[in-house]
Amino acid sequence: MADRRVPRLLVVTSVWPSPEHPSSGIFVANRLRGVSGVKVVADAGGGHWVIRLSRLMLNALRAGSRFDGVEAHILYRAGFAALVVARLRGLPLLAYAHGTDARQYFHWGRGYRFFVRQVVRHADLLVTNSPDTAANLRRIGREPRIIPPGYDDALFRPSPRPRARGRVLYLGGANPLKGYDLALRLAHTRAGPGIHELTPSEVARLMAEHDVVLMPTRAEAFGLVAAEAIGSGRWVVARDVGGLREIVIDGVNGTLVADDVGWEAALAAVPDYDPQVVAATVARYALSSWQERMAEAWQELLASHRAHRRGNSGDSAGNRGDSAGNRGNSAGNSGDS
């Protein structure tokens, strides 16, 4: 008999690391690290959205037949593809919203809103990364469960501060939403999409070589880089937005800046921090914690799914019994006639 504590999952995801984009979707790869019985179907990219969505659904349907549930990462395209596949397979769906997918619901077109709304309202369990994303999901029509992602605490470990104090690292890429304009002025080293994409190991090395990690992003649902930086024992200077408020504790492991002014002052005022003390503040975001809480969520969902199926089976049996009784009554009535 299969071990019911280790569900066999079909994971459908919109993002996954590749040689060209080694950090893309690293949070999904981390989530599944060491988890057995998993088959991953990722959006390969390229082509019209209809082709990409159809290909994702087809690949998920062809992935095999022995699964206990379907897990989706990012509500569109993966979430909708996973919803269709889960219903066709008769399996429960756990959909994980990572932030942008929920936030953009209010800014993108009707087609996008339709697909996202279906996933939000019809997934068997809706999970997300932070109170910031949860607020957007409530506006769409569903109360989610919050299970924050975990960072790779085996890779991002505290190290002594570098001799060159005050060196600033920025990893948000060339995206204006990430505050690239401020990074051009304030950071000694800049990397990320559109500049130079790094592997997780390269990110960890750069963090160890710098004294401060700068995150001037104008929107951030969670802030995995912040957790990685603090886990590496580095002070984070970040904008006071979204999920960063949950990770960066002002004056304890970093500094929160409210707007586009005050960044120079915040960087100049970085205290003589202890990397070990800083790193200890994100222990709750260790990768093992995320994996354990996701495993618990799946056990609850599968137990509910099995109970629902048993209830439906009982109803069907009762209906069949009623039908047999009705046929018996009909026969009796025919005899009386």
N, C-alpha and C positions, 0 to 999 in steps of 0.2 A: 504494500500500500504506500502511496506517495506521502511524503512528510507534509502535512497541511500547514506547518509553521513556515515553510519556505515556498510561497506561491510561485507558480510558473507564470511569468509576466511577458506579455507582448508590449514593448515600449515603443511608442510612436512619437518622434520628436522633430521639431522644426529646425533644430540646431545640433551640430555634433562636430567635434574637432576633426580637422583635416590637415594635411601637410601645409596647405596654403594658409589656413586659418587655425593654428594650433590651439588657440584659447577659446575659439567659438564653441559655445555650448559645453565648456569644461565643467560647469556645474551639474549638467546631466550625466556626463561621464563619471564625475565624482560620486554622484548619487548611486550609481550602479556598480561601482568598484567592489569587487569581491562578492557580489550578489549572484548566487547561482540560479539557474533556470530562467534566464532572461534572454529574449531575442529582441534586438534593436532594429527598428526600421526608421531611417532618417530621410528627411527631405534632401534630395540630391541637388536641388537648385536647377536653374536654367529653364527657359521656356515660359510660355504664358501660364498664368496662375491656374487656369482650368486644367492644363496638362500636368502641372506639378501636383495639384490636389488629386487628380485622378490617378496619377502614378503612385502617389503615396498610399492611397486607399488600396489599389491593386496589389502593391507589394506587401501591404499588411495582411491582406486576405490570403496571399500566397505563402505567408511566412511559416505555416504549419498549423496543426489543429489541436495540439495538446497544451492549452493555456488555461489558467484559472481566472485571469483578468487582463484588462488592457489599461496601460498607464500612458497618459499623454503629457508632453511638455511643450508649452506655449499653445494658447487657445486656437490660433489660426496660423498655419494650415493644419498642423498636427492634431489639434483638439477636435476639429470637425471630422477629419479623416478617421480618427480613433473612435469617435461617437458612432459613425456609420458602421465601422468594422465591429465594434463591440455589440451593437444591436443585431447585426447579421450573424454573429457567432453566439449570441445569447450569453455574453459575458458582462460582468460589471466594469464600469469605467471610472477610474480615478484621473481627473484632469487637474494639472498643476499650472496655475497662472503665474508667470514670472515678472509681470509688472507693465512693461510697454504694451503687451497685448491687451490688457484691461484699460490702461490709460488712453490708448489711441482709439478706443471704442467711441469716444465722444468727439473725435476729430476727423475720422476717416469716413468713407462712403457707406451707403446703405447696404451694399453687398457684404462688406466687412462686418458691419454691425449685425447682419442677419446670422452669419456663420458663428460669430462669437457668442451671440445671444443664445443660440441653440445649445452650445456646449455648456455655458454657464447654467442654464436652466434645466438641462436634462442629464448632465453627468451624474453618476450615482454618488460620487463624492467630489466636491470641489475644494482644492487645497491651494494655498498661496503662500508667498514668502514674507509678507509684512503687513502691519496694520494699514500702511499707505495703500497697498494694492487691494486689501480687503475693503477699504472704503469705496474704491471704484467698482468692485464687484457687487457691493450692496446696491449701488446706483443702477447697475444693470439688472439686478433682480434676484440676488442669491447671497446668503450668508455663508462665507467659506470657513474652512478650518485653516488656521495659521500654523505652518510648520516651516520655520526659517531654514534656508539651505545651510549646509556645512562647508567650511573651508578645509583644505587638505592640511591638517595640523601636523602631519608627518613631514611635509615638505616645507611649510612656512613655520619655522621655529625661531625663537628669540636668539639673537646674537648680540655681542657687544656693539655699542654705538661706534660708527666709524670715526677715525681720527679727524677727518675733515667735517667738523660740525656745521650744521646748517645747510648741507647739500639737499636739494629738493628734487623729488622724482614725481613725474606725472605720467599716467598710463592710460588716459582716456582717449587717445587717438586724436584725429583731426576733426572730430565732430564738434560743431559749435555748441550743441546742447551740453556737451561735457565740459564746457568752459575753456576750450582750446585757446581763445583769445587771451585769457588770463595766464594760462600756462606758458604761452610764448614769452611773456614778460617775467614770470616768476620762477619757472622751473629750470634747473640746470640740465636735466635729462628728460626728454619727452619720447614716449613710445605708444604703441597701440595701433588700431586699424587706421590706415591712411598715412601712417608715419613709418612704423616698423613693427610688425607683429611678432610677438615673443611666445616661446613655449612657457609652460608653467615654471620649469626649472630656471629659465632665464629671468622670469619675473622675480622669483625668490632670490636669485643672486643680486639683481639690481636693488631690491629692497634692502638687502644686507649691506650694500655699498653706499646707501644714502641714509640721511638722518631723518628726513621728513617725507611723507607721501602727501601730495597735494591733490585734492578732489573738489574742484570748483564747479562740478556738474550742476546744471540748473534743474534737473529732474533725476531722481534715483529711487527706484522702487525698493531696493534692498541695499546693495553696496558690497558685493563680494570682495572687491579689491580692498575695501576698508578693513574687512575682517582678516584678510590675508596679511595686510600691512601691520595691523595691531598684533595679530598672532606672531608676526616676525619681530615683535618688540619695537615697532616704529611708531612715532607720533604722527597722527593724521590731522591735517588741516583741511576741513571739508565744509561745504555749504550746508546750512541748516535746513535741509529739505528731506522729505520722504523717509525712506528706510535708514538713511544715515543717522537720523536721530536715535534709532534703536541701538546702533553699534558704537558710534562715537559718543563718549561721555565727556562732555566739555570740562576741561581742566584735569581730567583723570587719565585718559588715553589719547586725547587729541583736543582740537579746538574747532568749534562750530562758528562759522561766519554767516551773518544774516543776509548780506547782499553783495554787491560788486565793489564795495569799499571795505577797507579794513583788512585786506589780505596781507599787505606788507607788514602791518602791525602785528598780525597774528603769527606770521612767520618769524618776525624778530623777537617775539615773546615766548618762543618754544622753551619750556623749562628744562632743567637738567634731569631728565626722566630716567627711570630704571627700566631697561627693556624687559626684564622678567616680570616686573609689576605690571607693566603695560600689557604684556601678552596674556597674563592671567585673567584680564577683564573680558576676553572673548572665549573663554573655555566653553560656554554654553553653545557656541557655534562650531564646535568640533564636528568633523565629518561623521564620526560614529553616532553622535546625537541625532543628526538628520536621518541617518539610515535606520536607527532604532525607532524613531517616531514614525517614519514612513512604513516600516514593517508593522508597527502597531495599528496604523490606520488601515493597512491592507487586511490584517486579521479581523478587525471589526467589520470591514466592508464585506469580506467573504462570508463571515458568519451571518450577516444580515441577508446577503444574497441567497445563501443556502436555506435560511429560514423562510424567505419569501417564496422560494421554489417549492419547499415542502408544503407551505400553505396553499399555493396554487394547485399542487397535486392533490391535496385533500379536498379542495373545492371541486376539482374535476371529478374525483371519485364520487363525491356526494352528488354532483350533477348527474353522473352516470347512474347512480342508485335511484335518484328521483325519476330519471327517464325510464328505468326498468319498472319502477313502481307504477308509473303512469301507463306503461304498456300493459302491465298486469290488470290495472283497473279497466283499461279499454277492453281487454279480453273478457273481463267479468261482465262489463256492460253489454258486450255483444251476446254473451250467453244469456243474460237476463232478457234481452230482446227476443 
